[in-house]
Structure formats: structure tokens, C-alpha cells
Amino acid sequence: MTIIDEFDLNPSTDKLTAASQSIKDCIENIDFKKLNQHPECESELTQFAKKIINFWNVAANSIDVLSEDETITLFAAARVCYGLEACINWDQGSKAFADDDWRVLRPAICKLMRKLINIIHKNDLLTVDGPKKVGDVMALLGWISKGIKYKVPDFGKDGVAEVSSKQIGLLSGFKRTAYTPSLIDIAQNAINYLLNSPIKAFDTRRLGKMVMQFGRMIGAGDLDIQEAENKPWIKPTALANKLVSFSRANLLTEYKQTGKKPSPGYVNPVAVTNLCEGLFTFFREGILDWSNQDHRLIAKNAAKFIQKAAQEPEVNNYLEHFRQVCTRFLTEAIKNTSKESVDPFQTAMAALG
């Protein structure tokens, strides 16, 4: 709250990104989550929510924040997205914002996002130029996908009506103009960025997150697998070929995470959960084909990862979700694989216990 107060006194883009990161760190902190379970903390949490509403409103309306004359990095844009998504996750889990709060909050977030996507567009931040931006692009795409779907009260253009029973997507109404992109344009550029980035830009953790993100969007109907005008789309063969390339680059045979040196044989259970969630959708939607040897190899490598991840002590922190996602994927694999090829999937299933 102190960091937000400092921003309010002297708004700037640098302070916006720092405060956004702090909001994310706070909301995702395990102790903060405990506070949400205690009724005696309700007044403090309400105060914090009001502070956040004012923060986004000031950011949206300040001429010193995300000015068109500024040059920002994609990392800075990603930090803003992290903060926004954390607020929505808090609201989704705890009803942090009252219906009437959205009278101010939704216009503020939409105005801020318009400034953000304009500056991303103007600075060509979604041009593939190196290995360092993949995580930032996924943060942007993840927030856009979440924000488009998240329903909030619709107060209309005047914002003075009584609290409406009508719901509207939080991020809606971003039309393309001759000089500015739509939100769909930015999402499409982000998808193309990830699809066209070199293999070396990824590690296994990032690969799992991308596969999960694409899978969720395709499953929800937010990402089409044929060319579309009103939503982003991805060419199935291009996605399948990219996944085969990842498989051949050993990202699915040896767990790799940038900046860390895992112990030999270590596989992160969260990365495996993400990977299996997306692969399940890809096979179900026909993007990957069980009869294709290269595609089957991707699934077999995922099964071997499941077997290893199931042995990691940290898996107990989210065992139920890990088992649920992996069991669903393995069940699909066993059902669609010949007797000669089924062993890796049955072995992985046994490892789940």
C-alpha cells in the first residue's frame, strides 16, 4: 500500500511497473491468501481493494504513465499484466471487488490497456528478435486471454446506471483503427511471436506454459485453428511441427530451466501438468495425431516426464491436480495407442499411484 501511495503522489511508468509487480507478489503470497480466510481482516482487505482501484484509475488517467513518447520494454509491459491478472485472480477467488467497484475499475483497466497495447504496437515490441522475451509474451497473452473472458457488471457508456445484472467481458470493445491495433491484433501478434521464436528461446518450463496457454485458449474457443476475423488463430500444422521440433531438441527428454541447474533426472511437476493439459487438447482437436509416429513420441516423452515428476517430493503440494490432469492425458493415450506402443503410458499411470 505504501508503494501504491508513492505512485499516486508522483505517477510514472517506472513506478507503475514496480507497483504492479508488488501487487502480484502480495496477492500471490501464501500469508495474504490466509488473510482472505479471516473475517476479522475484512476491513483491511476492503481498504486494500479500494487502494488498488484508485491505483489503476490514476495509472489510466495520468499523462505521465505509458506516454506515447515513451519507449518501454516488453518486460515492463509484462509486469503490468502480471499485476492486472493477479487482481482478477483475487477477485475470482474472494470477490475482492464489489459490483459497484467495477463502475470505476473496468473503464480504468480498459483505458490503461489501450495505452499499453498502443505503446507495444508503436515500439514493435512483438517483433521476434531474440530469446529473452518469450516469458514476457506469454504473460501478455495470458492476461489478454483471461481479461477477455472474465465477466464483470456492465454499467453502459455513461457509468451512472444502477448496478446492472448484465455482465460483460472485462476487456471488450478494443476496436482496430487506422493507427491503433485491436486487442485481437495484439493477441495474434503474441501467438505468432511464440510460434516463430527459435527453439533456443525456450526451456521445458516455458514450453509447458505455452502448450497449456494454447490448449486452454483452443479448448475455450478463444483461439481458432482456422483463419478467423473475430479471434486470433493458429495453423494446426505449424503448431504440430513446432512441437515436433521441441521434441527433437530434447526439451521433452531432459528437463531444462533457464537460470537453474536441476539435479540429474529432476522433472518439475508443474511443468509436466501444464504440458499434459495442453497436449490432451491438441490430440483431442486433431492438431496432433495418435497415428503419427512423431506425435506419438511427444506423448511418450510426456509420459516419461510424468513418471519422474511423480517421484518428486514437491508433487505433494499439488498432488490432486497433477494426478487429475496426467490421468486424463494418459487415459486418452492408452485408448488411442496400439498394444506395441502402450507400455510408457501404462507405466506412467502406475507411477501416479
N, C-alpha and C positions, 0 to 999 in steps of 0.2 A: 504494500500500500504506500510505503514511503517512496519507492521508485516511481510509482504512478503519480504521486504528488509532485515529484521533481519534474516529471514530464509535463504535467499540467501548467506548472509555473513558467516553463520555457520549452515549448514543443519543438522537436526536431526529429528528422528521420532516424538519426543515430539513437536517440532516446526512445523512439518508438520501437525499434528492433530490440533494444535491450530490455524494455519493459515487457514486450511480447514474450520474450524468452523467459523472463521471470514469472509471468503469469502461467505459462506452460509448466515450468518447473514446480511452481506452487501447487497447481491443481492436480498434477500427477504424483505429488509427494504422498507417500503412504500415510503420514500423520495428518495431512489435510483431509484425506479420504476418511480417516477416523472421525475427524471433526463433524463431517456431514451426518454421522450416525448419532450425534448427541444433540437432543432438542435444546439443551441449555446454551448451545453455541449458535442458535438460530439468528439472534440479533447481530452477532459479529459477521456471520456469513452473508446476511442481508446487506450489511454495510459494505462488505467486500464486493458483492454483486453490483451495488449502486456505483461504487468506485470504478468498476470495470466498464459499466455502461457509459459513464462520463468520459473515461479514458478513450474508448473507441469513438465517441462523439467528437471530442476535442481533436483527435487524430484526423478524422474525416474532414473537419471544417477548418483546420489550420493551414494557412498558405505556406507555412514553413515545413510541412510534412509531405513527403513524396511529391515535391515540386517537379513540374515538367522539365525544369532546367537542371535537375539533379541527375547524377549518374550513380546508380546503386548496383550492388552485386546481387546475383541470384540467391546467394547465401542469406543476405539481408531480407530479401523477399520471402524466403522460406521461413525465417524466424517469425515474421508477421503471421504467416499461415499457421505455424505451429501454435501461436497464441490464440488465434481465432478458433482453430479446431478444438483446442483444449477447453475453451469456454463453452462450445457447443456440446462437447462430451460431458462436461459438468452439468449443463442444463438437462441433457438427455437422461443422466443418471439420478439427478437430485432435484430437478425442477428449480434450478437456481434463479431463473428469471421469471417474474410474474408475467401474466399475459399482457398487462398494460405496459410493462417494460419494453416490449417489442415495438411500441409506438415510436420510441426513440432509437432503440438498438438496431432494428433491421435497416432503417434508412442510413444510419451511421455506417454499418458494416458494408452495405451496398455502395455507398459513396466512397468509402475507403478502398474497396476492391476495384472500383472503376479507376481510381487514381493509380492503384498498384498495377493493374493489367495494362494501363496506358504507358506507364513507365517501363514495364517489361517489354512491351511492343516497341517503344521508341528506341530503347537501348539494345534491341536484338538479343535479349538475354537467353532466348531459346534456340540459338544457333549452336549446333554441335561443334565444339571447339576444344574438347579435352576431357579427361577422365574425372574431374573433380566435382562436377555439377549434378551427377545422377541422383544422389540423395536429395538435393535441393529441388530438383524437378519432380521427384516423387512426392515430396512434401506439398508442393504446389498443386499437383494433380489430385492428391488425396483430399486436400481441403476443398477444392472445387467440387469434386465428386460428392463429398459429404454435404457441402453447403447447398448444392442444387437440390438434394433430396430432403434435407431437413425442413420440416414443416413448422411454421410459426403463424401467429394470428395476423390476418390481413386487415389493415386499417384503411386501405384505399389511399389515393394520392393525397388527400387533404390531411390524413392522420388525426382527424378530430372526431371521428365517429366513435360510438360506444365500442367496447371490446367486441370484436367480431367473432362469430363462430366459424367463419370461413378461414381455411388455412391456405397458406401459400408457401412455395419453396423459398427458403431464405435468400438464396442467390438466384433471382429470376429477374428478367427484364433487361438483360445486358445485350442490347442490340448492336450490331455492327454498323459503323458509319464509314464515310469515305476516308476518315483519318484515324479511327479507333477500332480495335477489334472487339468482337463479342467474347463472352466467356467461353463459348464453344470453340471459337478460334484458338484461344489460349490453351484450352484442354487438348485440342487436336495437335497443336504445336508441341505440347509436352509429350504426348504419346509418340509422335514422330521422332522427337528427340531421343526418347528411351529406346525406340526400335532401331534407330540409326547410330546409336552410340557404340563405340568399339567394345569388344568383349573385355578388354583390359580395364575398362571403366567400372566393372562390376566385381564384387566378391560374392560369395554364396549368400550372405545375409541380404545384400541388396537385390540379388536375383530373386530370392524368396519373396521379398516385399513387392517387387514389380509383378511377379506372377500372381500374387494374391490380389494386388490392386486391379490388374487387368481382369482377373477372374471374377472379382466382385462386381466390377462395372458391367462386364458382359452378362453375368447372371442376373443383374438387376435391370438390364435393358438400357443402361446408360452409355454403353459402348457397343456400337453395331459392328457386325462382321461383314457388312457390305456397305458400299458407299452411301452416305446419308447426308442430308442437308441440315437436319434439325438436331443432330447429335454427333459427337466425334465417332470415328470409325477406324477399324484396323483390318488390314488384309490378312485373312487366315493363314495363307501360305507363307507370308512374310514373318508372321509371328512363330509359326511352326519351325521354319528354317532357322530363325534366331535361337530358338530353344535347342535345336539340334547342335548349333554352333557352341552354345554354352556347355552342352553335354560333352562335346569333343574337346573342349578346353579344360576339362577336368574339374569344373566348378561343382559338378554333381558326384564326383568320386572322392574328392578331398575337401573338407570344409575349410573355407578361407574367409577371413575377416580382416579388412584393411586396418592397419594400426595395432593389430593384436597377433600374437603367436600362440594359437591354441595348442594344448598338449596333443601328442600324436593320437589319432583316432577320435578326437573330440568332434562332436556334432551338436550344434545348438538346437534345442528342441523347438524354440520359437520359429527359427528359420525353416525348420522342417515342416512345422504346422502350416506356415504361410505357403510354402511350396506345394504341399499336398492339397491345400484348399483350392489353389488356382489350377493345378493340373487336373483335379477332378472335373472342374468346369470345362476345361479345354477339351478333354476327352468326351464329355457329355455333349458338347456343342459341335463336335466333329472337327475342331481345329487340329487336334491330334487324333491319330487313327490307331487303334489297337492292332490292326493287321500290318502296320508299317514297322519294320524292324528298328529303325532309328528312333521312332516314337516310343516303342516298347522299351528300348534301352533307357530312355529318360525315366520311365516309370520304374524300371528295375533299380536304377540308381537311387531314386527317391525311396524305394522300399529298403534298400541297404542303409540309407540315412536314418530311416525310422528305427531300424533295429539298433543302431548305435545310439541314437538320441534317447531311446527308451531306457538305456543303462545309465544316463547321466543323472546325478543326484538332484540337479536343479529342476528336472522334469516334474518333480513332485509339487512344485509351486503352481503349476497349471496342468496337472495330470489329466483332469476330466476333459478339458478342451482338446488337449493333444490327442488323447485316445479317440475322442469322438471324430475329429477331422481325419485322422490317419486311418481309423477303422472304415470310415465311409469310402475313402480312396482305395484301400486295399480290397474291400468287398467288390468294388467296381472292377478292379484289376483281375481278381480271381474269376469273376463271372465272364470276363471277356478274353481270357488268355487260355491257350491250349495246355494240355497236361504237361507237355515238354517244357513249357516256359513258366509254369505257375510257382515253382519252388521258392523263388525270392520273396514273393508276396505272402505265401503261407508261412514262411519263416519269420517275416516281419510281423505278421498277425500274431503269431505265437509269442513274440517278444513283448507285445503290448499287454499280455497277461490276461 
